[in-house]
């Protein structure tokens, strides 16, 4: 290739595509392909309203590009790629995404592309530090990885001597070069949420309130591959319809990561009044939570939901002491997952801000757990205390009443807020 052909005004045939990296999935054994196929299915589902795409997997990577039948090879300059990246990075199982240039040719083609690419990065006239990292996946390529890096780095310093300086540690940017069946060049790595793809770890029921904690608990369990249904206990008119809409919005925000969620709203008012009338005030919160757990557990059993999920954290409030949690757990016939159990409140708030649920959670609409709360609740209840507090209740009738008054709404992801939500 001639010296003239290395000039930026002689562009190479190239396509912009997306490189998606997998993480924990790559540690799996014989069933690894099941996790890979699930993350691809989840990606396709999230992207289906943005166009037709070809999604292919190779080793620990996935490649995404527009369907060639749509008339495009790679993402064109005017293609809205940012919403696609935003959707993909919220798919659990994905570690990071990079927009990359794909092109053919030998070392001279890589040199020409590097000059063109870095020239665009430096178009503002500023000075940068950089380094080159190369990976040779095609063993027949005549240059090894260190040789590719040295050659490209030297060429760039020579070509942009007034703007570029090599810096091995913490440079302004890293130019990544990969040689496989074709060549790939990029500098941007966008972090994603990691975890396991939703649909690989069963199906659980999240007890979703309007607070900060329970949406974060649902997010964390979805990040381990669990599909979610959600249950909300509504006590109108003690809690307003705005409180219910707040929970619907939280479910919609959570669905961005967990996928479609069925939200089951239990009309809890009459049950709560009965508990107030027949239970000692200092045991009201514990008895109420035990009743919620009974209804949720029975519902989960009839809907093949294998676990319950709550946002409780040890010692955070009176109903979350060890004794209170043990007393509540006596009700459930299935595991109760509490992913926040050892987290500080600030840690939970940090996650809530990152995933976009915090601002909705702090809207001033109370949920039913704040109704009829005693001024001095019992903080270390025993099972005997709970049984004594419930002795005048017709438990089975109240559970049946709750199960008979459930409304179900299918919640789909909300994608009209394509804005940065902070580092992930």
PyMOL commands that set and color helices and strands:
alter all, ss='L'
color gray80, all
select helices_A, chain A and resi 4-6+24-27+32-47+68-70+81-89+107-121+145-159+213-222+241-258+269-278+281-302+318-320+322-329+345-355+358-361+368-370+383-389+395-404
alter helices_A, ss='H'
color red, helices_A
select strands_A, chain A and resi 15-22+53-58+61-66+94-103+128-136+164-166+173-179+183-186+190-191+203-207+227-234+261-267+307-309+335-337+406-411
alter strands_A, ss='S'
color yellow, strands_A
deselect
rebuild
show_as cartoon
